[in-house]
Every structure is written in structure tokens, then in C-alpha cells.
Amino acid sequence: MRFKVAALQFTVIAVSLIFAGAAAARTINLVGFGDSLMAGYQLAPGEGFPEKLQAALKAKGLDVAIANAGVSGDTTTGGLARIDWSVPDGTDGVILELGANDALRGIPPEESEKNLDRMISRLKERGIAVFLVGMMAPPNMGADYAERFNPIYRKLSEKYEVRLYPFFLDGVALDAGLKLEDGMHPNARGIDVMVEKMEADVTNFVGTISTVKK
């Protein structure tokens, strides 16, 4: 009799713990922070990268919300100026994508690196996880510029021990059919390719973020 009572008590406790854990679970709040590539330049509502990535992750059963904090034309200098107020309290992780406009404007890579460094530092100080997204200098900037610009993302990833996706436009940059007429920005099909390529990496990133209420 005592054994049956003890077993029943154990079952009740176990079930209670399961429900308590489920109640404590919460939505993981991410922010896609970047330029026009993140903002969804000339795309219809819902066709931008954050929106389609969120849909893909939800389809896998992940309780994730991704806010779009992309600003067309933004540089790393602009990003640094708005990082504090564009990433609200309660954010769990940031997908940080900036630098393309720096390269297009020929901004010294050392300045871009310094700005990205300060953004990552500020986010980590707030306890916000960072998923760094790299860019590559356009060919017209020359080999010297590329040699100074392209490695900055890997360096920062190693310095701060944050996850890195090397090139945001991987699979799209060299395919005209996946870009708008300007030849620079992804079209809706291009966004699909980007999401498909990054989905597994972002899933792993989300897996490193606690789902228990703080």
C-alpha cells in the first residue's frame, strides 16, 4: 500500500514538474539588425528575410519571433548610432548584418571593424546573444580593399566567440535570376534561397538560447 502511495506521489510530482517547465518556456525574441538586405528592399510585406526566416523556423516547431530592424542604406556607423534603441529590452538574440554599404562607399575596413566590434560588445554587455552575418567587398573595390575588409567578420567572431555566417548573399550574389533589376538586392526567390541556406545555422543559434523565463 505504501509503495502504491509513494508511486502515486512520484507521478504527481513528475507531472507537475513537466507542466511547470512548459509554463516557464517562452518565445525566443530575435532582432534582424541590418541594412536594405535585411529590411527587404522593394519586396512585398512578408517577403523580407526576417519574416521568411521566422516562418521557416516556426514550421520546424520553434517558438521564435524575429523583428525586422533593417534600415536601407545603413552603414556600420549608422548601426552603431541606433543599436541601443533599435534592439529593445527583452531581446534574446540579434542577427547582426551590416557592412555592405561600407564597402560600396569605400569606407576604411578598419572603421567598419571598429563599429561592428562596439556593437557586438554592447549587445553582449546586455546579455544578448549575437549571430554575426558577414559580407564581402564588391570586386570593383580591388584586391587590396577586399583583403582588408573580408576578414573582419571572422576576426570579430573569434574575438567575441559568436556564431558567424560568412556571407549573407551566398547562393544569390552570382545569380541574376535571384536579384532585383538593380543587380544588388535579392528578389523574393533570392530571399528563399538565403533562408534555406541559413536556416540550420540559425536553428543551432536559437538552440543556444535558454527558453526558460529569466
C-alpha positions in Angstrom: 0.0 0.0 0.0 2.8 2.4 0.9 4.5 1.5 -2.3 1.4 2.5 -4.3 1.0 5.8 -2.4 4.7 6.6 -3.0 4.4 5.8 -6.7 1.3 8.0 -7.0 3.1 10.9 -5.2 6.1 10.5 -7.5 3.8 10.6 -10.6 2.0 13.7 -9.4 5.4 15.4 -8.7 6.8 14.4 -12.1 3.7 15.7 -14.0 3.8 18.9 -12.0 7.4 19.5 -13.0 6.6 18.8 -16.6 3.8 21.3 -16.6 5.9 23.8 -14.7 8.6 23.5 -17.3 6.2 24.0 -20.1 4.7 27.1 -18.4 8.2 28.6 -18.0 9.0 28.1 -21.7 8.7 31.3 -23.7 9.0 32.7 -27.2 12.6 33.4 -28.2 12.8 37.1 -29.4 15.3 37.8 -32.1 16.0 41.0 -34.0 17.3 41.1 -37.6 19.5 44.2 -37.5 21.0 45.4 -40.7 20.6 47.3 -43.9 18.4 47.0 -47.0 19.3 43.4 -47.4 17.7 42.8 -44.0 14.9 45.3 -44.5 13.5 43.7 -47.6 14.2 46.5 -50.2 11.4 46.7 -52.8 9.8 43.5 -51.6 6.2 43.0 -50.6 5.2 42.8 -47.0 6.1 39.4 -45.6 8.8 38.7 -48.2 11.7 40.1 -46.3 14.4 37.9 -44.8 13.3 38.1 -41.1 9.7 37.4 -41.9 10.5 34.3 -44.1 13.1 33.1 -41.7 10.6 33.3 -38.8 8.1 31.3 -40.9 10.7 28.6 -41.7 11.7 28.3 -38.0 8.1 28.1 -36.9 7.4 25.4 -39.4 10.1 23.4 -37.7 8.3 23.8 -34.3 10.5 26.6 -32.9 8.7 29.3 -30.9 10.6 32.3 -32.4 9.7 35.9 -33.2 12.0 37.9 -35.4 11.6 41.7 -35.5 12.9 43.4 -38.7 15.3 46.2 -37.7 16.8 46.7 -41.2 17.3 50.2 -42.5 18.0 50.7 -46.2 21.3 52.5 -46.8 22.6 51.9 -43.3 26.3 51.6 -42.6 28.1 50.3 -39.6 28.3 53.9 -38.3 24.6 54.3 -38.6 24.1 50.9 -37.0 26.3 51.8 -34.0 24.3 55.0 -33.5 21.0 53.2 -33.3 21.9 49.8 -31.8 20.8 50.6 -28.3 17.3 51.8 -29.1 16.7 49.6 -32.2 17.2 46.4 -30.1 14.7 46.6 -27.2 14.9 45.1 -23.8 13.7 41.5 -23.8 15.6 40.7 -26.9 17.3 37.3 -26.7 19.4 37.4 -29.8 20.4 39.6 -32.7 21.2 38.6 -36.3 23.8 41.3 -37.0 24.2 42.1 -40.7 26.0 45.3 -41.6 28.9 46.3 -43.8 27.7 46.1 -47.4 27.2 49.8 -47.7 30.5 50.5 -46.0 32.2 48.5 -48.8 30.2 50.1 -51.6 31.2 53.6 -50.3 34.8 52.6 -49.8 34.8 53.3 -46.0 38.1 52.1 -44.5 37.6 48.5 -43.3 39.3 49.4 -40.0 36.4 51.8 -39.3 33.8 49.2 -40.2 35.5 46.6 -37.9 35.7 49.1 -35.0 32.0 49.9 -35.4 30.9 46.2 -35.5 33.2 45.5 -32.6 31.5 48.1 -30.5 28.0 46.9 -31.5 28.8 43.3 -30.5 30.3 44.5 -27.2 27.2 46.5 -26.3 24.9 43.6 -27.1 26.9 41.1 -25.1 27.0 43.6 -22.2 23.2 43.5 -22.2 23.3 39.7 -22.2 22.0 39.5 -25.8 23.4 36.6 -28.0 24.8 37.6 -31.3 24.7 35.8 -34.7 27.2 37.7 -36.9 26.5 37.7 -40.7 29.4 38.5 -42.9 29.7 40.4 -46.2 32.3 40.5 -48.9 33.7 43.5 -50.7 32.5 44.0 -54.3 35.1 43.2 -56.9 35.3 46.8 -58.2 36.9 47.9 -54.8 40.0 46.0 -55.8 42.0 43.2 -54.2 43.7 45.4 -51.5 40.4 46.6 -50.1 39.0 43.1 -50.1 42.0 41.7 -48.3 41.4 44.3 -45.5 37.6 44.1 -45.5 36.6 40.4 -45.9 38.4 39.0 -42.9 36.9 41.4 -40.3 33.9 39.2 -39.6 35.9 36.1 -38.9 38.2 38.1 -36.6 35.3 39.5 -34.6 33.6 36.1 -34.5 36.7 34.6 -32.9 37.3 37.6 -30.6 33.9 37.5 -29.1 33.2 33.8 -29.6 30.0 34.5 -31.5 28.5 32.4 -34.3 29.3 33.5 -37.8 27.6 33.0 -41.2 30.3 34.1 -43.6 28.4 35.6 -46.5 24.8 36.8 -46.3 24.3 36.6 -50.1 25.7 33.1 -50.5 24.0 31.4 -53.4 22.4 34.7 -54.6 25.2 37.1 -55.4 26.2 35.5 -58.7 22.7 34.5 -59.9 21.0 37.3 -61.7 17.7 35.5 -61.6 17.6 35.8 -57.8 18.2 39.5 -57.7 16.2 42.6 -58.5 16.9 44.6 -61.6 19.5 46.7 -59.7 21.6 43.6 -59.7 22.4 44.0 -56.0 19.4 43.2 -53.8 17.7 39.8 -53.6 14.2 39.3 -55.0 11.6 37.1 -53.3 13.1 33.9 -54.7 16.6 35.1 -53.6 15.3 35.5 -50.1 14.0 32.0 -50.2 17.5 30.8 -51.1 19.1 32.8 -48.3 16.7 31.5 -45.7 17.2 27.9 -46.9 21.0 28.2 -46.6 20.9 29.9 -43.2 18.1 28.1 -41.5 20.2 25.3 -40.0 22.7 27.8 -38.6 20.1 30.0 -37.1 18.3 26.9 -35.7 21.6 26.0 -33.9 21.9 29.6 -32.7 18.4 29.5 -31.2 19.3 26.3 -29.5 22.0 28.0 -27.5 19.5 30.5 -26.1 17.6 29.4 -22.9 13.9 29.0 -23.3 13.2 29.4 -19.6 11.9 32.7 -18.3 14.6 34.9 -16.9 
